[in-house]
Amino acid sequence: MAKYSDCHPDDFCPNWEKPINPENGSTKSLVTQLFGLTLFVSAALLFSVQPMVAKMLLPLLGGTPAVWNTCMVFFQAVLLAGYAYALVVSKWQLPKQLAFQILLLVLAFVSLPIGLSQTWVNSVPATSNPSVWLLTCLAAIVGLPFFVISSNGPLLQKWFSSTALSGAADPYFLYATSNAGSLLALLAYPAVLEPNLTLQLQSRVWAVGYSLLLLLVALCGISAWRLNRRLIESAPADESTTAQPVPRVVDEDSPGPSVRQRLRWILLALVPSSLMLGVTHYLATDIASVPLLWVIPLALYLLTLVLAFARRQLIPSRVLALTLPGVTVLFLFVYLSGIAVEPWLMIVFSLSYFFLAALTCHTQLAADRPSTKYLPEFYFWLSLGGVLGGIFNALIAPLVFNAIIEYPLMVLLACLFLPSPSEKSGSRRLRWMDYLLPLAILVLTFALGLVLNRLAPGTFVAVLIVLGVPLILSYPARRRPLRFVLCLTALIAGATSFIVNNRTLHAERNFFGVLRVTSNRDDTMRAFFHGSTIHGREFTSPEHRCEPLSYFHREGPLGEVFAAFRASPAVREVAIVGLGVGATASYAMPNERWTFYEIDPAVVSISSNPAYFSYVTGCMQVPFNVVLGDARLKLRNAPDSGYGLIVMDAFSSDVVPVHLITQQALDLYLSKLAPGGLLAFNISNRNLDLSPVVADLALSRNLSCNILEDRALRPIEGKDSSVWVVMARNAADTSMVSNSSFARSATGDRRHLWTDDFSNILSVFRWH
């Protein structure tokens, strides 16, 4: 089968005929633009409905990561189903295809405007796993529109290929247009739609866009049908018969793709999909948990598809073949060595590598695309690869690996698709070298690590030699992808014993992320990390083990919060949302009753293990209860007016659970807060300034609000800077706090009032 990279549609191509153009130039241009616009709008609707629907469901299900992950799996599965439908329908006659597609588009209006009825809201399961309910709800409220729109891409490209217009023999450039629409919608949602429109208004605007899409699809179908009929009518009569043969736009006799080629398509789509999720997880957990960071890798992913399937390649394959191996070697050195690199520099470097690797795979995928006869099947296998990549990262990897192993694994797999020379007669010796050289790299790396672990343990020079020498020796193998990948694999395997961080006492990975317990060099202090965000510290010496550290030390704002609570007449019931290492337990007094709300079972296990921390097991002076689950869901079951103090410690991570800081969430907290009680928020954050949000929340309910800001950073003493917000129904209840040296005024202006229907992360982002 000839590849589209081998010739241009306007030139002679061996496996399909040159397109016949029965229309004038103006008409051809308008029809091409119509198809491009339709696919652009279709893709934009697909990528705007996903965050909109997920945001609708988030408050009902507690905002756990499972909500986002389940939504993602649902949309990927429906996209695959849409491509499968297009593959079946594309075999019908064009009028039948058009009629059936229009019928489905019209039927989907029963779901518009998209929204949650009170029946769905009331049916949310209170205690059981809501995954089945969530999938059922998604299918009911958005399943049909999403399914029909997802089928537009391959189906409309197939229609365009039947028009015999210029470019009809290679309609894949329309795929680039489609991905441009996806890219624009992806960037526009957090920047334009979310900050300015409520969810209800977003749904109405989306319904208007869907109506426009229906009209555009109908026009495309009618235009394709008319051009196809004129093509038949303008064809010359066959001398041997009175019948009018149909001039072929594509070669109907071209051989179909082989099993090997289909597998190659799947892998070329799987690797960038997995890399996209891998680099996002790596940056968010190991570099910086920057909100909305996931937008950048996804935008780069779509950009590589735009560039790869464009009519002209801006970055030639030979440039990628020369660049990717060198960047891979440099990236693996930085990744494995763990050397200190500025976070912004590591983010730029990681994203640059991802862009090159994804573009390399997508460029080869575009070069290997078949003739238009097999266009729907090609997109089906491409979609299947993307789904498998998502399943591998989202579902399989967290169960199999206790670190982000899938990321370097896909880095290696991407190098397998580097262009390789054709086999030659004397290739047996070369194939032996494909395995002998990696074996030598493995032995060399292990030997260097063994020697330098004794001579210069933990030094940069040792790391440079152990990793640098084998990487330099591996680089010349780049011309043979298998040998190159095996050499890099051998390097990683040989260096494992050398690069292990001996100060990591415990590491595990679950649905909620990667958790680590570390110690300092002399093991006088332990720290608990969720990715790169610290969740608490504790001294190891017996005389200091019960001293609260990190954001919770007694000389900081939290110490004054508890002092104000003890001086208030409120009931002695305390609720702590977010367990961490359990440092707040040091404040417990004998006459009090405490309840911790924690979403991650692993956090409970680690904080309760005396081998790591003793706040919960050795310092807690009162009986306490730990409630597993999302706080907003579980607090519903607490008695009204039952808590004298509620501490919200779920905001000290850089990725904020928005559903816990909305007006509806505040109303829930107030219903559980006793008269004279205090509500405290830990809003310490490296990237977000949440003080305007909480100030507007307090203003919306006429609450007294004080911000306590401690900017002193004392890492040697284990004390971190922190920002806390204290609310109460009356100013008298916060009088002690308002006189604190940490206090500053909190004045709201209602411009940052977040609700379950509206929030704007970008408005509180620290642009530094």
N, C-alpha and C positions, 0 to 999 in steps of 0.2 A: 504494500500500500504506500503510495507516495505521500510525503509529508508536506504540509503547507509551508514549512521552512525552506523547502527546496525550490519553490517557484512562486511567482506572484499571480494572482487571479487573472490579471490582464495579459499574462504571457501564456505560452502553450504549456499545459500540464498534462502528464501522461495518463492520469486516471479520471479526468473529467473534462467535459467540453467547455469551450469558452462561452461565457454568458451571452445570450441574445438580448438586445435591448430594444424592445418595440416602442418605448415611450421616448418623448423628447427629453432634453437635459433638465429642464425645469421640473417636469413631473417626477423624473427619477430622483432628483435632489429632495423634493418635498416628501416623497414616500420614504426615502431613507431617513430623513429627519423625523418623520412621524414614528417610525419604528424605534429610532433612538430615544425620542422623548418618552414613548410609552414604556420602554424598558427602564429608563431612568426613574420615572415616577413609580413604577412597580417596585423596584428595588428600594427606593426611599421609603415607601410605605412599609415594606417588610422590616427595615431596620429601625423605624420609629415606633412600630407597634410593640416590639419586644420589651424595651425598657418601660413603656407606658403600662402595659398589662402587669409586668412584674411589680411595678411600684403600686398598682392598685391592690395586689394581693399581699404585699409585704406586711402591712400592719395587722391583717387578720391572722397571720401565721407566725407572728412573733419576730419577723425579720431575720430568721436564722439563715446561714449560708445555704441550707437545703432548699430554701425557696428559690434562690437564684439558680442553683445548680439544676433543680428539677425543671424549672422553666427553660433553661438552656437545652437540656436533653429533649424536652418536648418539642421545641422549635426546630432543633436539628432533625429529629425524627420526622416531623411533618414536612420539612423541606425535602427530605429524602423521598417521602411518600408522594409529594408533588412532582418530583422528577420522574418517579416511577410511572405515575399517571400520564405525564407528558410522553414518556417512551411508548406507552400503549396507544394513546390517542393519535400520536403522530403517524401511525400506520393507516389511519382512516383517510377518506377523501377530504379535501380541504373544506368544502361546505359543511360537512358533518362535524369536522373538528371545530369550526367557528361556531356553529349552532350550539354544540354541547358546552363549549367554553363560556359563551354568553349566558347560557342557561345557569351554569354553576355560579357565575359572577352575580347574576340577579338573585339566585337563591340565598347567597351569602348576606344579602341585605337584612335577613331576619336577625342577624347578630349585631346589627348596627343601630345606634351608636354603641360601641363596646363599653360595657360597664357591668358592675356587680349588682344584681337585684338583692332585695332584702332576704329573699328565700335562700340565696347562696350564702349570704352573710350569716344567717341563722343556722345554716347547716354545717358550719365549720366544726370539725371534731375537737372536743375539749381536751382530751388526754391521749388518744391514740395517735399513731403515726399518720400525719395528714397527707402523705404522698399520693395515695390513691384519690383522695378528695381533690387535691390540687390538680392532678392530671385530668380528672373528670371535668373540673371547673374550666380549665384551660381549653379543653376540647369543646365545651359547650359555648363559651363566650367568644372565642377567637379562632377555634379550630378550622371552621369552614373557610372564612376569609383568608386566613394565612395559607391554607392548603391551595386554594385556587390561585392566589397571587404568586406563590412559589413556583407554580407550573408555568407561569407566563414566560420565564426566561428561555428555556429550551424550546417551548412551543412557538413563540413568536419568531425566534431565530430560524426555526424550521419553515415557518410561513414565508419569511423573507427570502430564504434560499430558493423558493419556488417561483419567485417573481422574475428571475433572469435579469435583474438590474445589475449594474456594475457593483461588484463586491458580493453578489448573491452566492457565488461559488465558495466564498470564504466569509460567512456571516459572523465569525467569531469576534470580530471587532465590536459587535454589539454587546458582547459579554463584558468588554472593557467599559462600555457606556453604562451598563447595568451596575457594575461595581463602583463606578463614579457616583451613581445615585446613592448606593449604600454608604459610601464614604461620607458624602455630604450629610445624609440623615444622621449618621453616627456622631458627627461633630456638631450638628445643629441641635440635637436633643438636649445635651447638658448646657450648651451655650445660649440657645435661643428659646426653645420650647419650654423646658422645665422652669427657667427663671421667670417666664412671663405668662404662662398659661396654667390654669388649674387642670387637674386630671380630667374633669368633666368637659372643659373646653377643648383640651387636647383630643379627646375622643370625638367631639363634634367636628373639629377640623380634619381629623383623620377620615371621618365618614365622607366629608366633602371631597377629599382627595381620592377616596375609593370610587365615588361617583364619576369623577373625572377619568379615572383609570378605565372604568367600564366603557365610557364613550371612546377613549383612545384605542382600546383593544378591538372594539367593533369596527372602527375606521381602519385599523391595520388589517383585520381579517377581510373586510370588503375590498380594500386596495389590493391585497394579495390575490384574492379570488378573481378580480377584474383583470389584473395583469396576467394571471395564469390563463384565463380564457382567451385574451388577446394573443397570447403566445401560441395557443393551439390554432386560433383562426388565421394567424399570419404565417403559419408553417407551410412550406411548399408541398404540393401534392406528390405522393410517391408515384413513380412512373408505372409500377406494376400493379397498383390498386387505386381505387378511388378514395380510400380512407385517408384521413389527414393525420399523420403521425405527430406525436407530441415531441417537440424538440427537448432534449434532455438538458437539464441544468447541471445535474450531477451524474456521475457514472454509476448507474444502477447495478452494474456487473462488477464493481470493485470488490475485492475480497474483504470480508469482515475482520474485525480485530481478533487477534489470537488471544488465548488464555493468558499467555505471558504478557501481552501488551495491556490487557485489562488489569492484571496485577500491578503492572508498572504504573498505570494511571492511579490506582488506589493508593500506592505508596507515595507517589509524587504529590498527592493531595493530603495524605495522612501526615507526612512530616511537617509541612508548614503549619497545619492546624495544631498539632501537638506542640510544636515549637512556640507558637503564639501563646498558648496557655502556660507552657513551661517558663517562658521568659517573664510573663506577667506574675506568676507565682514567685519566681526567684527574686524579682525586683521588689515585690511587695513584702516578702518575708525576710530576705537577707540584706537588702540595700536600704529601702525606705518605703514605708507603707503610705505612699502618697495617694490620697483619694482620687478617684477617676483615672488612676494610672493605667487601668486596663484599656482605656480608650485608645491610647497611643499604639500599643502593639496591634490591636484590631484594625486601626486606621492604616498602619503600615502594611498589614496583611492584605487589605483591600487594594491599597496602592500598588502592591506587587502584581496583583491580578490585572489591574488596569494597564500597567506597563507591559506585562507579558503578553496580553491578548490584543494590544493595540496594533494598528496596521503597520507601524514602523517601530522597530526596537530602538529605544533610546540608549539602552545599555547592552551592547553585544554580548553574546554568550562567551566569547573568548576572553572578554574582560572579567566576567564573573569567574571563569575557570582559573584565571591567574590570581584573582583577589581572594576568593573564599578560602583556599588552603592556608595562606599566610595569616589571615585574620583568625582562622580557627586555631592555629598554633598559638598565636598571641592570646586569644581568649582563654584557651585551656590553661595556659600558664597563670594568668591572673585568677581564674576561677579556682584552680587547684591549690595555688600557693596561699591564698587568703591574705595576700599583702594588702596593706592599708591604701585604699584608693578613694579619692573624694567621691561621695555618693553620686553627685551629678555627673561626674566623669564616667563612673561605672554604668550609670543609666544610659548615657549616650553611647558608650561602647557596646553594651549589650543589645541595645535596640539597633545599632548599626549592623552588628553581626546578624541579628535576626532578619533584618531587611535583605541583606545579601544572600543568606541561606534560602529564605522564602522565595526571593526573586529567581534564584538559580533553579529551584524545583519548579516553579510556575512557568518559567521560560521554557524549560524542557517539556513540560506538560503542554504548553501552547504549540511547541514545534512538533509534537507527536499527535496533534489532533487529527481525527480522520476526516474523510469527506462528509458532506452534509447528510448523506444517507444515514450515517451512524451518529449524527449530532446528539439526539436525545439520549442515546445509550452512553455516549461519552460523558455527558453531564450527570447521568445517574451514577456512574462509577466515581466520578470526581466528588459528588456529594457523599457517597458512601465512605470514601477515604476521609473526608472531613469529619463525618460522624464518628468513625472509628478512632480518629485522633482525639476527639473530644471525650469519648468514652474511656480511652486509655488514661488520659490525664485526670479526668474528673472522678472516675469510679474505680479503676483498677490500680493506678499508681498509689493512691493513699492507703490501699490495703496491703500492697506488696512491699513498698519502700517506706523507710522511716526518715527519709530526707528527700530533697528534690532531685532524685536520681534520673527521672524521666527527661530532665532538661539536657544534661550532658549526653544521655543516650541518644536523643534525637539530633544533637550536634554531630555525633559520629555518623548516624544514619544519613544525614543530609550530605555528608561528604561522599557517600557511596554513589551519589548521582552526579558527581563531577564527570565531565566528558573524558572518555578513556580511548586509547588508541585501539585500532582494529587488531585482531589476532594475527600473528605472523607465524611463519613455519617453525621458527626456533623458539616457540613460546613455552615449551615444557620447562626449560630452565627458569624462565621468568615466573612461571606459576610456582615452582619450588621456592623461589625467592619471596613470593608473596607470604609464605609461612615462616621461612627461616629468618628473615629480617625482623619480623615482629617478635620471634622467640629471643633473638639476640637483644632487642630493645628491652624486653621483660627482664632478662637476666641482668643487663647493665643497670637498669633503674633500681632493681632490688639491691644489687651490690652497692651502688652509690648511696642508697638510703641507709643500708646497714652500716657502712663505714662512717658516714657523716653524722649519723645519730650518736655515735660515740665521740667523734672528734669535735663537732660543732653543733650540738643539738639546739634546734630552735632558732638558729641564726639565718639571716637573709642570704648570706653566701651559700649556706648549705642548701637552702631551698632553690637558689638559682642554679646550682650545679645539678642537683637531683632531677629537677624538672627541665632545666634549660638544655643540658647536653643531649638527652634523648629526643627532645622536641626538635632540636637542630638536625639530628641524624634522621629523624622521621620525615622532615619536610621534603627532601628530594623524591620521596615515594609518591608525591602528589599526582604524578602522571599516571599512576595505576591506583585507582580509587580503593579497590579492595585492600591492597597492600598498605596504603596510607591509613585507612581506617583501622586495620589490625595493629599497626604500629602504635597508633594513638590509644587503642584499647589496652595494649600491653603496657604502655606507659602509665595509664591510670591504675591498672592492676598492680604494677610494681611499686608505685608511689604511695599506695593506700596506707601501708604501715608507717610510712614516714610522715605523712601529712595529717594523720589523725590528731585532733585537738585533745591533748591529755587533760585539759581543764574542763572538758564537757563531762559532767557526771551522769547525765541522763539525757536521752533524746528520743522522742517518739513523734509519730505523725498520725493524725486522725482526720476526721471530716472537717474539723475546725482549723487545722493548720499544723505547723511544726512547733513543738514545745521543747525547750532545752533548759536544763539546770546546769549552771556553771559555777566555778569557784575561781577566786583570784590565785595568784602564784603561791602564796603561803597558806592558802585555804583558811583564811580568817573570815571570809565573807562568801556567802552563796547568793546567786542571782537567778531569777526565773524569767525566761524570755519566751514570748510568743512571736516567732519570726525575729524581727529586729526591735520589737517594742518590749521594754522591760516591764514586768508585772510585779516586781517586788524584790527586796533583798533582806538578808538576815545575817547577823554575826554568828559565828560558830562557837565562840567561847561561852561556857555556861553562864557566866555572870552578865553577859550582854544579849543572850539569845532572845529574850522577850522584849527587847527594845524595838519599837516600830521604826522602820527605815523608809527609804525611797520617798514617795509622795505623802507618806503617812506619819512622818516623825512628829514627836510631841511639840517641838518648837515651831512647827509649821501651822498652816491654816486648819488642818484637821484637829489638831490639839485644841484650838480655840472653839471649834464647832462642838466638840464633846464637852468642853467646859460650860458652854452656853446651854447645852442639853441638860447637863446635871443641875444647872441652876433654874431650869424651867419646871413648871408644875405638871408637864406632860407625863403620860404613862411611861413606864420603864421598859417598853418594848422597842427593839431596834431591828431594822431591816437593812441588810447590806446587799446591794446588787453588784455582783462581781466578787468572787472569792480571792482570786490571785494566790499569793502565798499565805493569805490569812493574817496579814499584818494588823488589820483593824481589830482582830481579836484581843490584842494587847490592851485595848481600851475597856474591855468588858468589866463590869462591876458585879459583885455578888447578888445584888437585888434586881438584876436585869435579866431579860430573856431575849435571846438573839436568834435571828433567822437569816441565813445566807441564801441568796438566789444565784445559781451558777449554771450556765448553759452547757459547759464542757465537762463531761465526766472525768477526763484525764486531768484537768486542773484540780478537781477534788482529790483524786488519787495521789497526785504529786504533793499537794499541800498537806495531806494527811500522813505522808511518809516521814517519820522522824529521822530517817537517814539523810533527808534533804532539808526539811524545815520543821520547826517545832512550835510555831505560833498556835496552830490549831490543836495539836496533841498535847503540848506541854504548857502553854501560856493561858489557855482559855479557862477562866475562873467560874464560868456559869454553864449550865446545860445549853446546848444550841441545836439548831436544826438546819440541815442543808436541803434546799429544794432544787432539784435538777430541772432545767428547762428554761425557756426564755422568760425573762422577768415580767414582761408585759402580759404574757399569757397567764403565768402562775400567780401574779399579784391579784388577778381577778378573784381567786379563791380565798384570799386573805380576808379576815373580818374587817368591816368598815370601821374607820376611826380607831384602828387597832394599834398603830405604831406612833410612838412619840418622836422617833427619828428615823428617817429614810435616807440612806447614803447611796447615791447612784455613782458607782465606780466603773461604769461601762464605757466611759468616754475618754479614758486615758490612753487609748490606742489611737493611732492615726486614722484608721478607718472607722468612722463613727456610725453606730447603729441609729440611723435617722429616726426610725419608728419609736425610739425611746425618748425623743426630745421634741415631740410635737404637742400641739395644744390638747389633742385627745389623750395622749399619754399623761400629760400634766393633770388633766381632770381625774384620771385613774389614781394617780399618786395622792392627790388631795382627798379623794374619797377614802383612802386608807390611812390618812394622817389624822391623828387625834388632835383635839383642841389644844392650842399652845405648842404643837409639835413643829419640828424643823425638817426641811427638805434640803439636802446638800448634794451638789453635783461636782464631781471631779472632771473639769473640762481641760485638763492639761493636755496639750497637743502641739506637736512640732510643726504642723502644716495648716491647722485651722484655728481661727479665732472665733470661738463659739459664744463669747460673751454677749454680742448683740442679739443672738438667738434666744438665750435664756432671759435676757433683759426684756425682750418683747413678749416672751411667754408670761413672765411675771406681770407685766403691764396689762396683758389681755385679761388677767384674772384678779387685778388689783391687789397683788401680793407685795409684801415688803421684800426687797431683793438687795443683797450685798455681794460684791465680788471681792474675794480674798486672794491676793496675788503675792506669791513668795518667789522672787527671782534668784535667790541665793542657791548656787549649785556647789555642793560639797561632796564630791565623789569619794574622797578618802574616808569620809565619815558615813558614806552610804546614803546621803541625803540628796534628793533631787528637787529641783524647782517645781512648783506646782501652782495651779490656778483652780480655786474652788468658788462655787456660787452657793449662797445660802438663801433660801426663801422661807417665808412664814406668812400666815394670814394677817398678822398684826405687826406693826413696827416695834411694839414693846417686846415681842418674842425674840427679836434679833438685836436688841439694844446692846448686848455685850459684844456681839460680832461686829456691829457697825462702829464700835469704838476701837477695834483692833488696829494695830499698826499696819496690818496687811490690807485693810479695807479701802476700797475706792467705790465711787458712786457707780450705780448701774442704771442708766436712763435709757429706756426703750423709745423707739419712734414708730413701731409697728411695720417697719419696712422689712424686717426679718422674721415675721411671724410664720413659723412653720406649722403645717397641719398635715394630717394624713393625705390630704389632697394636693398639698403644695409644699415644696422645699427647694432650696437653691444652694447647693454646696459651693459653687463657684463664688458666691457673694461673700463667703467667710474665709476664702482661701488666703493664706499668707503668701503673697507674691514676692518671695525673696530667694 
